[in-house]
Amino acid sequence: MIRLGHRFSICISVAVFALSVTAGASPPSKFKAVSLKQIEQQPSNYLGSRMVVEAWLHPELKSSGSTPELSVSADATSRATTRLRFLSPKSLADQVHAIDGIKPAMLTGTIAAPESSRAGYSFEVEEITFPNAEGSTTVLKPTAVVSTPTESSTPPPATAEPNTAPSKAKAAESGKKSDKVPTVLAGGLALFLAAALVVGLWLMKHMKARTPVARAASPKAD
């Protein structure tokens, strides 16, 4: 029992140390949110649908004059997936504005849709390749999927600038809340492991005191 309690205490100590190391070394979430917004509705049989992709990038990922490259997969009504890549027409510095310290990169492109489908399309952002100043690239892989409206929907004006300020503020707020969840979970797990360590040490000391050697060493009452 003494060896069991000793091994239990060692395992708890190692777990607490590993948790503290991983909690301190975990990198911050660089990708806040991504969304696809259709700015021009076309009939479903029209080969081409103008989309604007809004990628919220962490400030440290932006460098002057760099141009992100986007990889998008389009799948509609169980047809073959079409992969395409497009670049922003301007430099990133000309397209961003600050919202709570986060600057979104606005990318536009033309997405070729299947010709015979009558339903809306689902577009998934596969990755964002962000060229760095030193020549390397940073690749972000978000997992946001947004379905475009069907052809029965009322198309918004093609030249109107979409009012995305409320959605951007909500996305920034949800990103901040999601960053707090791993910290709270890590703190709760650390407290649980620390309590288990104390119980293990107490159990080891208690079982050691009840061994025959310990009872023989204790003074007998008169």
Number of C-alpha atoms within 10 A of each C-alpha: 11 15 10 12 20 16 14 18 21 15 13 19 16 12 16 18 14 12 17 14 11 11 15 10 9 9 8 8 12 13 16 20 18 21 21 20 18 20 20 15 22 15 17 20 14 14 14 17 19 16 18 19 21 18 22 22 21 16 13 8 13 20 15 11 14 17 21 23 16 23 16 19 16 20 19 18 13 7 11 10 14 15 15 14 14 15 14 19 12 14 16 20 15 11 14 14 13 9 13 10 10 17 19 24 23 19 22 19 18 14 20 15 20 21 12 12 16 15 17 19 19 16 22 21 22 18 18 21 17 20 19 17 12 6 6 10 13 12 15 16 12 17 12 13 14 15 17 18 16 16 15 12 10 9 15 13 11 12 8 9 9 13 8 11 10 9 11 19 13 12 17 19 13 13 15 13 11 13 13 10 10 13 13 11 10 15 14 12 14 18 12 12 19 16 12 16 20 13 15 20 15 14 19 20 14 13 13 17 14 10 12 9 10 11 12 9 8 9 7 7 4 3
